[in-house]
Amino acid sequence: PVDLSDYGKLSFEASGTGTLEVKLLKGDGTTYTTTVNLTAEAKTFTVLDTDFKNATNATTDFSSLKVINFNLLSEEGNVEAKQMSLSNVSFNKSNPLNFKFDINTSSNSIILYA
């Protein structure tokens, strides 16, 4: 297993048809999944480690990773023709900057609040 717990985001570019399931297999054998809806036009998706859930709806981090699967789901459980393009898969540090701000037009100033 690989410890990527220093990273909080998984990003990738994808296009295609239907629902893409992203599944993590952890070192202890448990799996955690999340889904994204694909479109014909390529889009960058960013999913947080906490977006992945197991069968009991518990979240996880990116520690002890063995496998990452990208699976196209069948809408009705039957064999279906699907298409997917996947690229630029990367783990990113989760260090969001969240600011609230006020714009004061009379003094032409912006006040940021962390």
ChimeraX attribute file (.defattr): number of C-alpha atoms within 10 A of each C-alpha:
attribute: neighborCount
match mode: 1-to-1
recipient: residues
	/A:1	12
	/A:2	12
	/A:3	14
	/A:4	16
	/A:5	16
	/A:6	13
	/A:7	18
	/A:8	18
	/A:9	22
	/A:10	17
	/A:11	16
	/A:12	15
	/A:13	15
	/A:14	22
	/A:15	19
	/A:16	19
	/A:17	17
	/A:18	18
	/A:19	18
	/A:20	21
	/A:21	16
	/A:22	17
	/A:23	19
	/A:24	26
	/A:25	17
	/A:26	21
	/A:27	15
	/A:28	10
	/A:29	10
	/A:30	10
	/A:31	18
	/A:32	23
	/A:33	20
	/A:34	17
	/A:35	17
	/A:36	15
	/A:37	14
	/A:38	20
	/A:39	14
	/A:40	13
	/A:41	10
	/A:42	15
	/A:43	14
	/A:44	13
	/A:45	15
	/A:46	18
	/A:47	18
	/A:48	19
	/A:49	22
	/A:50	15
	/A:51	16
	/A:52	21
	/A:53	17
	/A:54	15
	/A:55	10
	/A:56	7
	/A:57	10
	/A:58	11
	/A:59	14
	/A:60	19
	/A:61	21
	/A:62	22
	/A:63	16
	/A:64	17
	/A:65	19
	/A:66	15
	/A:67	14
	/A:68	14
	/A:69	12
	/A:70	15
	/A:71	13
	/A:72	21
	/A:73	17
	/A:74	14
	/A:75	10
	/A:76	7
	/A:77	7
	/A:78	8
	/A:79	9
	/A:80	11
	/A:81	7
	/A:82	12
	/A:83	12
	/A:84	18
	/A:85	13
	/A:86	14
	/A:87	12
	/A:88	10
	/A:89	14
	/A:90	12
	/A:91	20
	/A:92	16
	/A:93	13
	/A:94	13
	/A:95	9
	/A:96	6
	/A:97	6
	/A:98	9
	/A:99	9
	/A:100	8
	/A:101	11
	/A:102	10
	/A:103	11
	/A:104	10
	/A:105	8
	/A:106	6
	/A:107	7
	/A:108	7
	/A:109	10
	/A:110	11
	/A:111	10
	/A:112	11
	/A:113	9
	/A:114	7
